[in-house]
Amino acid sequence: FTVESLLEAAYDPTLTAFEVLVPRLELLTAVQTRPDAPMTISSEALEYIDLLRNWDFRYSLDSVETSLAVYWAENLMNAGRAEASTQGINVYEYMVNNATDRQVLNALRDAAETLQADFGDWRVPWGEINRYQRLTGDLVQDFDDNAPSIPVPFASGRWGSLASFGARTYPGTRRMYGTSGNSFVAAVEFGDRVRARAITVGGLSNDPDSPHFDDQAQMYADGEFRDVLFYPEDI
């Protein structure tokens, strides 16, 4: 690895969890073709499934697949958490192997309906939903859909994003705002001279009037790193 190739690997946009979750949806459509199919899948649900079945599992700001997949997986996780605990298994294992077909389908339908209700269309670009916002220096922020925010392409680490941005909705918001994940990232190369690149979410000051309050926010969202200055000649 070099510093650059390490960062490139760390920011691979593949959401690996869906490589095993989406085949559950494909199995539903296969079962439906049998004469003894246990349930009928609506034309709308088939459209949702087709969207995810043809997805490359990569997040991006304009990915509508990421939006639907994350909302679906969150619903399925919430639906199966208690039963997974009862069965003594990991909730991810339950989602893939033990969730019922009805749970899988209902979670997908509810995800699309939530997106439709909140944004006017169930096909919503991920960047429209997943946001970074810092309005004050308070430790706990009050998020506001009507105030400025920055779209972030990364997803939660729970779905396989090493560039982890844990976001959720808050009271009074439709968008999801990040409050957990990678707050500081650095790649360091040790040798005769130390070389490193790094990024901090937002900025290094909690004073909104400081130029360093949010001067790294857009860089963070873009996956752009700054050089770390170790030596006097660097400065």
JONOR-V953470 format. One record per residue. N is the residue number from 0. RES is the residue in one small letter. BURIAL is + if it has 9 or more other C-alpha atoms within 8 Angstrom, else -. D_FIRST is the distance of its C-alpha to the first C-alpha in Angstrom with 2 decimals. Layout:
# JONOR-V953470
n=(N N)
res=(RES RES)
burial=(BURIAL BURIAL)
d_first=(D_FIRST D_FIRST)
This chain:
# JONOR-V953470
n=(0 1 2 3 4 5 6 7 8 9 10 11 12 13 14 15 16 17 18 19 20 21 22 23 24 25 26 27 28 29 30 31 32 33 34 35 36 37 38 39 40 41 42 43 44 45 46 47 48 49 50 51 52 53 54 55 56 57 58 59 60 61 62 63 64 65 66 67 68 69 70 71 72 73 74 75 76 77 78 79 80 81 82 83 84 85 86 87 88 89 90 91 92 93 94 95 96 97 98 99 100 101 102 103 104 105 106 107 108 109 110 111 112 113 114 115 116 117 118 119 120 121 122 123 124 125 126 127 128 129 130 131 132 133 134 135 136 137 138 139 140 141 142 143 144 145 146 147 148 149 150 151 152 153 154 155 156 157 158 159 160 161 162 163 164 165 166 167 168 169 170 171 172 173 174 175 176 177 178 179 180 181 182 183 184 185 186 187 188 189 190 191 192 193 194 195 196 197 198 199 200 201 202 203 204 205 206 207 208 209 210 211 212 213 214 215 216 217 218 219 220 221 222 223 224 225 226 227 228 229 230 231 232 233 234)
res=(f t v e s l l e a a y d p t l t a f e v l v p r l e l l t a v q t r p d a p m t i s s e a l e y i d l l r n w d f r y s l d s v e t s l a v y w a e n l m n a g r a e a s t q g i n v y e y m v n n a t d r q v l n a l r d a a e t l q a d f g d w r v p w g e i n r y q r l t g d l v q d f d d n a p s i p v p f a s g r w g s l a s f g a r t y p g t r r m y g t s g n s f v a a v e f g d r v r a r a i t v g g l s n d p d s p h f d d q a q m y a d g e f r d v l f y p e d i)
burial=(- - + - - + + - - - + - + + + + + + + + + + + + + + - + + - - + - - - - + - - - - - - - + + - + + - + + + - - - + + + + + - + + + + + + + - + + + - + + + - + + + - - + + - - - + - + - + + + + - - + - - - + + + - + + + + + + + + + + - - + - - + + + + + + + + + + + + + - - - - - - - - - - - - - - - + + + + + + + + - + + + - + + + + + - + + - - + + + + + + - + + + - - - - + + + - - - - + + + + + + + + + + - + + - + - - - + + + + + + + + + + - - - + - - - - - - - - - -)
d_first=(0.00 3.76 6.61 7.88 5.78 5.69 9.30 10.01 9.37 11.39 14.02 14.57 18.39 19.43 21.97 21.78 25.07 27.02 25.90 28.35 30.75 31.73 33.01 35.65 37.04 37.05 38.98 41.55 42.39 42.68 45.08 47.14 48.20 50.04 53.80 53.49 50.67 50.87 50.34 50.30 47.33 48.44 47.56 45.68 43.55 42.84 41.60 39.18 37.98 37.60 35.41 32.92 33.27 32.07 29.14 25.50 24.66 22.63 23.70 24.68 27.40 29.83 29.29 32.65 31.26 29.01 32.14 34.30 31.75 31.05 34.79 35.59 33.12 34.29 37.86 37.22 35.51 38.48 40.95 39.54 38.52 41.93 42.42 38.98 39.99 43.35 41.80 39.40 36.26 33.12 33.92 31.09 32.57 35.94 34.84 33.53 36.12 39.11 39.76 42.89 43.02 45.18 42.67 39.88 42.17 43.73 40.41 39.45 42.89 42.88 39.47 40.80 44.07 42.44 40.39 43.59 45.62 43.22 42.04 44.76 42.62 40.45 37.98 36.29 33.01 30.49 30.21 33.97 33.69 30.46 30.86 29.97 33.13 34.01 37.61 38.59 37.32 38.52 36.31 37.63 37.79 40.55 38.91 40.88 40.40 42.54 40.52 37.45 34.12 30.74 29.43 26.10 24.27 22.36 24.23 24.83 22.37 25.26 24.69 20.97 19.60 16.68 17.58 20.86 24.09 27.11 30.19 33.79 37.21 39.61 43.42 44.57 41.28 40.33 36.77 34.06 32.70 29.56 30.13 27.32 23.62 20.84 22.89 20.13 16.38 14.01 10.40 10.75 9.30 11.87 13.38 16.73 16.44 14.87 13.25 13.02 13.88 16.15 18.95 22.11 24.25 27.42 27.92 28.63 32.42 34.81 37.47 37.89 39.42 36.41 34.11 31.21 32.53 30.43 28.71 25.23 26.54 26.08 22.63 21.66 23.28 21.57 18.01 18.18 16.72 18.50 17.43 18.25 20.87 20.85 23.13 26.72 26.03 23.54 26.46)
